[in-house]
């Protein structure tokens, strides 16, 4: 009989990163439940302390992966706005107007809307590691190619910016999933906090660096910086980012074992589920967010709110050069420092959210208190007040007679609210839609990216026609219109969820999936009980001739069984 619990040997770091299945002698010798036939395949599960199980990675390795995910996202979000600091140089070199040069930012953000629809499903079928390396490699190639654009190649530059946005967006859509692959829910809070700060820092760091670099060395060096950033992340990912997606690892492991033995194997995580194909997965990925956007008021309303706030952030990137360079006559390099207020607010948003999260955990830990999605809305309610107040504050302190610092203090609260609303909406969607949370998040990402693409396009015209103060008030009025939303969902969210098709379907499917898992666990337990009884009844007591004592079967040599 096979050794039921073979000790999983620890592989080298290189082996762990390079080998996606890590089939060892222990994996081959494990006594999986099943008969190895098509009707009753062997069910492949993790070994005890399996080193390929993301939850079993060392704490150091886990945090290396978290930081790689964070900096991948930083590279992507940084590259999305860095050209906002090089618009003047792009206009001069390519002889185009501002409404064309701003497309270097807008089309990159449009790529954010297209990429996640493809990379999310691909990571489920082909693993996180492959998608990460392929998309980073493509980002290096396309970003590097844009360095070679000549005076007549503005169209090529814009197309390349769109492609870089599409490929690099894999980091934005897949990195949270990687964090979930390696941390249990109870341990995930700190990792999510550490990770979530970087998607916000990137867009504000981009213009700061872009302004100084473009003013001092030209727009090409902005591209060089982005290319080097992506290349660095590609190399680090190559050596330090292992495959973490459990269904993919076990699926590959089952297929490889089947090929080696000629028997039928299936992953425990795929048992009872229909076989996925790329076509069906992509079809679902494209159509379900559209259906959700049309028929799900919770998903639609939250996506629109997040999109408005995101669009305002990118509108600010187009508005600040008007306010600080044209009206306050700051130099191009110094004008990038105007974004520091938003960045400070975004950094403060993380500890602020930690305080609210601790409050939430204490609340649900009380006897008789049941966690509901609406409990996740408190950070959003804070943000709903902060964002319009900060935007009105900034709008009416843009007069040149008012010191510049007064307005920038107001932007701190916008940055703070930006972080709080994003995390609050994300948590609310996850808790509401559970198994369909990825689809709801995709809807959110697509709508958000479309607003980020569109808002900067009309910023210049808005400021010319309305004047600085009223033009700056438009985003404030927009955010004010959505401010009641978290409070409305706090009161009526449970009613809306009760009538939600996707929320109810997700509950039913989750219950069914849990039932399948429990049945498989029972099969494992029953097999262990039967095997244990066989060993106890058939193994004779051995006599130790030298010591003159007896020893039972548990102390003898390990029992092995070879499958034929």
Beta strands, then each sheet from edge to edge (+ up, - down):
strand 1: 42-44
strand 2: 265-267
strand 3: 542-544
strand 4: 549-551
sheet 1: 1+ 2+
sheet 2: 3+ 4-
end
